[in-house]
């Protein structure tokens, strides 16, 4: 076996999966000729492209993305789901009229759910009724998945022509993993929008047309369509889409996670980590200490040991789960959650379907619908706060902010709905100031997520050092300003005392008030 020694200059000394860091800011990489293809697959590089003279900046960028891709994608998923729920209040809560500045942003955010009809107002341009919009919205993600799959296949065939059998197999495995990841991401994005349009088919409302006449029943999403024979002829298509999107996707997700529950949450006990457990001496108490003090000390020692054991168990579970090759193809579903929260993606899917789709069927345009939406947002906030499903603390903070802003938006919707008469008189809830406040709430989670991404980019130590330097500079400027003010004040006072033309000096001279012909003052 031939072994080549390669040194790649790296100013940031990135951590390599098959290298070791040297003291002179170089990464020493040992590439085995027979395992070159496997190493290339692990590092997301095509096999023939594993050259020793790779671009250093590209290698550093890939290493940084490998380290932070999971955290960034988790924040993207949190923001996408939050924006989808808030933007859906345009049709989920038809009785609430938010300020125009927020409505404009909500319409722009519908693109995150692949709702290009609502985003570009195509229904006004082409005069599309609800049935055609339903077909377009529910079939567009499927067509996009087919086109994407075909593109990956063509790209694979073009690149694999010059590969040997082993390199082609590695490239095929990597391409398959990418395809599945992209498909799951598209399904995640399209699920709320497709479910919303499917449920809106069943939202009919009645209007009283006077005595002796039957009430007029029309589709709430499109009042130009009566809930009659034409509406019933379209019934098979929404039923198929109902089984495919809200019911089918959620049920398939549950079955997928349940079948791999032992791999997603490996059974690791305290005995499995006993060899890694270092005995912590902890606080000690004298034998002469009171019994209460000794009991408290023992309780503290047990708490410290339990915390250490829990951390070791969780770390071992993560190592086993992340090292399982059978779970890699659907890592997009579970990668941001704790091992103990392996079933939480199902709850998140049900929550998004309920807030964007099912809610449209509860008393459309009434205060009861707004109240049910507020209750759903509060229950979701409580479940997230109790379970704490995210493995990383910063993702939990972003999720906490997102859940809080959902509760605030629905509370504002209830205030707007119940204050209709006051709105007609004062116009408070349609003013620009109220819209700006809601807009700040709308982007709250986005600002927090961007802050954590910036910390990941520049590094937490570098950010801390930057703020320390900024604080020192601000303090030095403040000190300099105070000294300058003190010196300036002292200079002004000295000039005031030494000036012979000043009134103070003349008033202080006693001889200035004595006339010239006055007799001399006798000396005692």
C-alpha positions in Angstrom: 0.0 0.0 0.0 1.4 3.4 -1.0 1.1 6.2 1.5 1.6 9.8 0.6 2.4 12.5 3.1 0.5 15.8 2.2 0.8 19.1 4.0 -2.0 21.6 3.3 -1.3 25.2 4.5 -4.3 26.4 6.5 -4.2 29.7 8.4 -7.2 28.7 10.4 -6.0 25.1 11.0 -9.3 23.4 10.1 -10.1 20.1 11.7 -10.0 17.3 9.2 -11.7 14.0 9.4 -8.6 12.2 8.2 -5.8 14.5 9.4 -4.1 15.8 12.5 -3.3 19.4 13.4 0.3 20.5 13.6 1.8 23.3 15.6 2.9 25.2 12.5 -0.6 25.8 11.3 -0.5 22.9 8.8 -2.8 20.0 8.5 -1.0 16.7 8.0 -3.1 14.4 5.9 -2.3 10.7 5.2 -4.2 9.5 2.1 -4.2 5.8 1.5 -4.4 4.9 -2.2 -6.9 2.1 -1.7 -9.2 4.1 0.7 -9.0 7.3 -1.4 -12.5 6.9 -2.7 -14.0 6.4 0.8 -12.2 9.4 2.2 -13.4 11.5 -0.7 -17.0 10.4 -0.1 -16.8 11.2 3.6 -15.4 14.7 2.8 -18.1 15.5 0.2 -15.5 15.6 -2.6 -15.7 13.5 -5.8 -13.2 10.7 -6.0 -11.1 11.9 -9.0 -11.0 15.4 -7.5 -9.1 14.3 -4.4 -6.0 16.1 -5.4 -3.3 17.1 -3.0 -3.2 20.6 -4.3 -6.8 21.5 -3.5 -7.6 25.2 -3.0 -6.9 26.0 0.6 -9.8 28.4 0.9 -12.2 25.9 -0.5 -11.0 23.2 1.9 -11.4 25.6 4.8 -14.9 26.5 3.7 -15.9 22.9 3.3 -14.6 22.1 6.8 -16.4 25.1 8.3 -19.7 24.0 6.6 -19.3 20.5 7.8 -18.9 21.8 11.3 -21.8 24.2 11.2 -24.2 22.9 8.6 -26.4 21.1 11.1 -26.8 24.2 13.3 -27.5 26.5 10.3 -30.0 24.2 8.7 -31.8 23.8 12.1 -32.2 27.6 12.3 -33.4 27.7 8.7 -36.1 25.1 9.5 -37.2 27.0 12.5 -37.5 30.3 10.6 -39.2 28.7 7.6 -41.9 27.0 9.8 -42.4 30.2 11.8 -42.8 32.5 8.7 -45.1 30.0 7.1 -47.5 30.0 10.1 -47.4 33.8 10.5 -47.9 34.4 6.7 -50.8 31.9 6.7 -52.9 34.2 8.9 -53.9 36.1 5.8 -56.3 33.3 4.8 -56.5 31.3 8.1 -57.9 34.4 9.9 -60.0 36.2 7.3 -61.7 38.3 10.0 -58.4 40.0 11.0 -57.0 42.9 9.1 -53.4 43.6 10.0 -51.7 46.9 9.0 -50.6 47.1 5.3 -46.9 47.1 6.2 -47.2 43.6 7.8 -49.5 42.3 5.1 -47.0 43.1 2.5 -44.2 41.2 4.3 -46.6 38.3 4.9 -47.4 38.1 1.2 -43.6 38.0 0.4 -43.1 35.3 3.0 -45.5 32.9 1.2 -42.7 32.1 -1.2 -41.2 30.0 1.7 -44.1 27.6 1.3 -43.8 27.4 -2.5 -47.1 29.3 -2.8 -46.1 31.3 -5.9 -49.7 32.1 -6.7 -50.2 34.0 -3.5 -46.7 35.5 -3.7 -47.0 36.9 -7.3 -50.8 37.4 -7.3 -51.1 35.1 -10.3 -54.8 34.5 -9.6 -55.5 38.1 -10.5 -53.4 38.0 -13.6 -54.8 34.7 -15.0 -58.2 34.7 -13.2 -57.6 31.3 -11.6 -60.4 30.0 -9.4 -59.7 28.0 -6.3 -59.8 24.6 -8.1 -57.0 25.5 -10.5 -54.9 27.0 -7.6 -55.4 23.8 -5.6 -54.1 21.7 -8.5 -51.1 23.9 -9.1 -50.1 24.2 -5.5 -50.4 20.5 -4.7 -48.7 19.2 -7.9 -45.9 21.8 -8.1 -43.7 20.3 -5.4 -44.1 16.8 -6.9 -43.1 18.1 -10.3 -40.1 19.9 -8.7 -39.0 16.7 -7.1 -39.2 14.8 -10.4 -37.2 17.5 -12.2 -34.6 17.6 -9.4 -34.2 13.8 -9.5 -33.8 13.8 -13.3 -31.1 16.5 -13.0 -29.2 14.5 -10.4 -29.4 11.4 -12.6 -28.1 13.2 -15.7 -25.3 14.9 -13.7 -24.4 11.5 -12.2 -24.2 9.8 -15.7 -22.1 12.6 -17.1 -19.6 12.6 -14.2 -19.4 8.8 -13.8 -18.3 8.0 -17.3 -14.6 8.2 -16.5 -14.9 6.6 -13.1 -14.0 3.1 -12.2 -16.5 0.8 -10.5 -15.5 1.6 -6.9 -15.5 5.4 -7.5 -18.8 5.2 -9.3 -20.3 3.3 -6.3 -19.1 6.0 -3.9 -20.4 8.8 -6.1 -23.7 7.1 -6.4 -24.0 6.8 -2.6 -23.2 10.4 -2.1 -25.6 11.5 -4.9 -28.4 9.4 -3.4 -27.9 11.0 0.0 -28.0 14.4 -1.5 -31.2 13.6 -3.5 -33.0 12.3 -0.4 -31.9 15.3 1.7 -33.2 17.7 -1.0 -36.5 15.8 -1.3 -37.1 15.8 2.4 -36.4 19.5 2.5 -38.9 20.2 -0.3 -41.5 18.1 1.5 -40.9 19.9 4.7 -41.3 23.3 3.0 -44.4 22.3 0.9 -46.3 20.4 3.6 -48.1 23.3 5.3 -49.1 25.1 2.0 -50.4 21.9 0.3 -52.3 20.9 3.5 -53.7 24.4 3.8 -55.1 24.4 0.3 -56.5 20.9 0.8 -58.4 21.8 3.9 -59.7 25.1 2.5 -61.7 23.0 0.0 -64.0 21.9 2.8 -64.5 25.4 4.2 -68.0 26.5 3.1 -70.0 29.3 4.6 -73.7 30.1 4.5 -75.3 33.5 3.9 -79.0 34.2 4.7 -80.9 35.5 1.7 -84.1 36.4 3.5 -87.3 34.7 4.4 -88.5 31.8 2.3 -85.2 31.4 0.5 -82.5 28.8 1.1 -79.2 30.0 2.5 -76.5 30.6 0.0 -73.5 28.3 0.6 -70.2 29.3 -1.0 -66.6 28.4 -0.7 -64.9 30.7 1.8 -61.6 30.6 -0.1 -63.4 31.6 -3.3 -66.9 33.1 -2.9 -67.5 32.8 -6.7 -67.8 29.0 -6.2 -71.0 27.6 -4.8 -70.9 24.5 -2.6 -73.1 22.6 -5.0 -72.7 20.0 -7.7 -69.6 21.6 -9.3 -67.9 21.7 -5.9 -68.8 18.0 -5.2 -67.4 16.9 -8.6 -64.0 18.0 -7.4 -64.2 16.0 -4.2 -62.0 13.0 -5.2 -59.0 15.2 -5.9 -58.9 16.9 -2.5 -59.3 13.5 -0.8 -56.3 12.1 -2.7 -54.3 15.2 -1.8 -55.5 14.9 1.8 -54.2 11.3 1.9 -50.9 12.3 0.2 -49.9 15.5 2.1 -51.3 16.1 5.6 -52.2 12.5 6.4 -49.7 10.6 4.2 -46.6 12.6 5.0 -47.3 12.7 8.7 -48.1 9.0 8.9 -45.0 8.1 6.8 -42.8 10.2 9.1 -44.2 8.4 12.1 -43.6 4.9 10.6 -40.1 5.9 9.5 -39.1 7.1 13.0 -40.9 4.3 14.8 -39.1 1.6 12.8 -35.7 3.1 13.7 -36.5 4.1 17.3 -33.8 1.9 18.8 -31.2 3.4 16.5 -32.4 7.0 17.0 -32.4 6.5 20.8 -29.7 3.9 21.5 -30.2 2.0 24.8 -27.2 3.3 26.8 -27.1 2.8 30.5 -24.8 4.1 33.3 -22.9 0.8 33.2 -21.9 1.5 29.6 -20.2 4.7 30.6 -18.7 3.6 33.9 -15.3 3.1 32.4 -15.3 6.8 31.2 -16.6 8.2 34.5 -14.0 9.9 36.5 -14.7 10.0 40.2 -15.3 13.6 41.2 -14.3 14.2 44.9 -16.8 17.0 45.3 -17.4 18.9 48.5 -16.3 17.2 51.7 -17.6 17.6 55.2 -16.0 16.9 58.5 -17.1 14.0 60.6 -17.9 16.5 63.4 -20.3 18.5 61.1 -24.0 18.3 61.9 -26.0 15.6 60.3 -27.9 18.1 58.2 -24.7 19.6 56.7 -23.4 16.1 55.9 -26.7 15.2 54.2 -26.6 18.4 52.1 -23.0 17.7 51.1 -23.9 14.1 50.1 -26.8 15.4 48.1 -24.6 17.8 46.3 -22.1 15.0 45.5 -24.9 12.8 44.1 -26.3 15.7 42.0 -22.8 16.3 40.5 -22.3 12.7 39.7 -25.8 12.3 38.2 -25.1 15.3 35.9 -21.8 13.9 34.8 -23.4 10.5 34.1 -26.2 12.0 32.2 -23.8 14.0 30.0 -21.7 10.9 29.3 -24.8 8.9 28.4 -26.1 11.6 26.0 -22.7 11.9 24.4 -22.5 8.2 23.8 -26.0 8.1 22.4 -25.1 10.9 20.0 -21.9 9.1 18.9 -23.8 5.9 18.2 -26.6 7.6 16.3 -24.4 9.8 14.2 -22.1 6.9 13.4 -25.0 4.7 12.1 -24.8 4.6 8.3 -28.4 3.2 8.1 -29.8 6.6 9.4 -27.8 8.9 7.1 -30.3 9.0 4.3 -33.0 10.7 6.4 -30.8 12.6 8.8 -32.6 15.8 7.8 -35.6 14.7 9.9 -33.9 14.1 13.2 -30.4 15.6 13.2 -31.3 18.7 15.3 -33.1 16.8 18.1 -32.0 15.0 21.2 -32.0 11.3 21.1 -34.8 11.2 23.6 -36.9 13.4 21.4 -36.8 11.1 18.4 -40.6 11.3 17.9 -40.7 15.1 18.1 -40.6 15.7 14.2 -44.1 14.1 14.1 -45.4 16.7 16.6 -43.8 19.5 14.7 -45.5 18.3 11.4 -48.9 18.1 13.2 -48.4 21.5 14.6 -47.7 23.1 11.3 -50.5 21.3 9.5 -53.0 22.4 12.3 -51.9 26.1 12.4 -51.9 26.5 8.6 -54.7 24.1 7.4 -57.0 22.6 10.0 -57.6 25.9 11.6 -59.3 27.2 8.4 -62.2 24.8 9.1 -63.1 26.2 12.6 -65.8 28.9 12.3 -64.1 30.9 9.5 -64.1 34.6 10.2 -65.2 34.4 13.8 -63.7 35.2 17.1 -63.8 31.5 18.0 -61.3 30.8 15.2 -58.9 33.4 16.5 -59.2 32.0 20.0 -58.5 28.5 18.8 -55.4 29.7 17.0 -54.2 31.5 20.1 -54.8 28.4 22.1 -52.8 26.3 19.6 -49.9 28.7 19.7 -49.8 28.7 23.5 -50.0 24.9 23.7 -47.2 24.6 21.1 -45.1 27.1 23.2 -45.7 25.1 26.3 -44.7 21.8 24.7 -41.5 23.2 23.2 -40.6 24.7 26.6 -41.3 21.5 28.5 -39.7 18.9 26.1 -36.7 21.1 25.1 -36.2 18.9 22.0 -33.1 20.6 20.5 -29.7 19.2 21.2 -27.9 22.6 20.9 -28.8 25.3 23.4 -28.7 28.2 20.8 -31.2 26.4 18.6 -33.5 26.1 21.7 -33.2 29.8 22.2 -34.1 30.6 18.6 -37.1 28.2 18.9 -38.2 29.9 22.1 -38.2 33.3 20.4 -40.1 31.9 17.5 -42.8 30.3 19.6 -43.2 33.5 21.7 -43.6 35.6 18.5 -46.4 33.2 17.3 -48.2 33.7 20.6 -47.8 37.5 20.4 -49.0 37.6 16.7 -52.2 35.6 17.5 -52.8 37.7 20.6 -52.5 40.8 18.4 -54.9 39.2 16.0 -57.5 38.7 18.8 -57.0 42.3 19.9 -57.5 43.6 16.4 -60.6 41.5 15.9 -62.3 42.4 19.2 -61.5 46.1 18.7 -63.4 46.6 15.5 -65.5 49.5 16.8 -62.5 51.2 18.4 -60.6 50.8 15.2 -63.3 52.6 13.2 -63.1 55.5 15.6 -59.4 55.8 16.3 -57.6 53.7 13.7 -55.0 52.6 16.2 -54.6 49.0 14.9 -54.2 50.1 11.3 -51.6 52.7 12.0 -48.0 52.6 10.8 -46.6 52.5 14.4 -48.6 49.4 15.2 -47.5 47.8 12.0 -43.9 48.5 12.7 -44.2 46.9 16.1 -45.7 43.7 14.6 -43.0 43.8 11.9 -40.2 43.8 14.6 -42.0 40.8 16.3 -42.2 39.1 12.9 -38.4 39.2 12.4 -37.4 38.6 16.1 -36.4 35.0 15.6 -34.6 35.9 12.3 -32.4 38.5 14.2 -31.5 36.0 16.9 -30.7 33.3 14.4 -28.5 35.7 12.4 -26.7 36.7 15.6 -25.8 33.1 16.4 -24.7 32.4 12.8 -22.4 35.5 13.0 -20.9 34.1 16.2 -20.3 30.8 14.4 -18.6 32.6 11.5 -16.3 34.8 13.4 -15.9 32.5 16.4 -17.1 33.1 19.9 -13.7 33.8 21.3 -13.0 36.4 18.5 -16.4 38.0 19.1 -15.7 38.2 22.9 -12.3 39.7 22.2 -13.8 42.2 19.8 -16.4 43.4 22.4 -13.7 43.5 25.0 -11.6 45.8 22.8 -14.6 47.9 21.9 -15.4 48.3 25.6 -11.8 49.3 26.4 -11.8 51.8 23.6 -15.1 53.3 24.8 -13.7 53.5 28.3 -10.5 55.2 27.1 -12.5 57.7 25.1 -14.7 58.5 28.1 -11.6 58.9 30.3 -9.9 61.1 27.7 -13.1 63.3 27.4 -13.3 63.7 31.2 -9.6 64.6 31.4 -10.0 67.1 28.6 -13.0 68.7 30.3 -11.1 68.9 33.6 -8.0 70.5 32.0 -10.2 72.9 30.1 -12.0 74.0 33.3 -8.8 74.4 35.2 -7.3 76.6 32.4 -10.4 78.8 32.3 -10.2 79.4 36.0 -6.5 80.3 35.9 -7.1 82.7 33.1 -10.0 84.3 35.0 -7.7 84.8 38.1 -4.6 86.1 36.2 -6.4 88.6 33.9 -5.6 92.2 35.1 -8.5 93.8 33.2 -11.0 91.6 34.9 -13.7 93.1 37.1 -12.8 90.7 39.9 -9.2 92.0 40.1 -10.3 95.6 40.2 -12.9 94.9 42.9 -10.3 93.0 45.0 -7.8 96.0 45.0 -8.5 98.1 48.1 -6.4 101.1 47.0 -8.6 101.7 43.9 -11.4 103.3 46.0 -9.1 105.8 47.9 -9.1 109.4 46.5 -5.8 111.1 45.6 -6.1 114.0 48.1 -6.9 111.8 51.0 -4.5 111.9 54.0 -2.3 109.0 54.6 -3.6 106.3 56.8 -1.8 106.3 60.1 0.1 103.3 61.0 -0.8 101.8 64.4 
